[in-house]
Structure formats: C-alpha cells, structure tokens
C-alpha cells in the first residue's frame, strides 16, 4: 500500500511539474524576465553613430521583439526635454525600419532610469506591402537624447514597454548609453 501511494505521489508530482513547466507564466501568476540577446545593428550609416540592437523571443516580450537603441548627442532641447509626439515621430529611429508609418494613438510619457520622455506605437508598411507594429521611444538626458525603435507583434504594448524598460535599465546597457553621452 505504501509503495502504491509513493508511486501515485511521484506520478502526480511529475505531472504537476510538467504542467507548470509548459504553462504560460500568465496562467500561473508568475512574472517572467525578458531574455535579451544582442544582435547586429541592421541599418546602414546615417548622420548618427550606430547603436546597439537586441532581440527578445520570450513570452515576457510578447513574442519576438527587436529593439534598436542609440544616443543622439546634442539633439534635445535642454530646457524642455522631449516635448511631444512630433519629436518621437521625428527622432525615434522608427523610420529606419520603414519610412511608411502611421501612429496608432497619442504617445505616453515614460521614465526610465531617471530619464523622462515619450513612447508611441505605430503601424508600418514594409516592402512587399506587409504591415507590422512598431514603437518609437525618446528619452531626454540633459541636452542629449536616447532614441529607440522596436518592432514585433507586441511592439507598442504595455508588455513590450515593460520589457524594453528592463532592457534599458540593465547595467551594461545603461552604462554604454551614459558613456556614449559622456556622462559616466
């Protein structure tokens, strides 16, 4: 009898562990951490230095999400910072993905690591007529900007914004951004 109970308990524990390992984190009330991998900067040269590119494929990012980030030195109004959505449209680097983009709504004020700015979601038409979601983000740091663009199914959602916030707050990424702006 004890052997049967031990076997049954073992099978039940194995089934529960299997369910937990395969269930989405949202079912279990767990918060998963985005797993960002650095990828090559995919864009050609323009008037700004190349930045860094990252890809997340975890559920925490809502599926595959690519983020491209770089500082733009001396571009920010030192007195007002990021003043509105027109600035996000103009400098967030969303146009590097495709210059055919339409805002989905007004942008939102965001604060990341003590820098304040705006994030705005877009629909973009890609070569071949396909459309996708993207988001632009601009943060003010004194008289400089940090510009970021993202693309993927969840781009522009609260879930993606949270994942991007965690990425930009990572010590290595924040240290790189501040060093690029000469603010270390």
Order of alpha helices (4+ residues) and beta strands (2+ residues): alpha-alpha-beta-beta-beta-alpha-alpha-beta-beta-beta-beta-beta-alpha-alpha
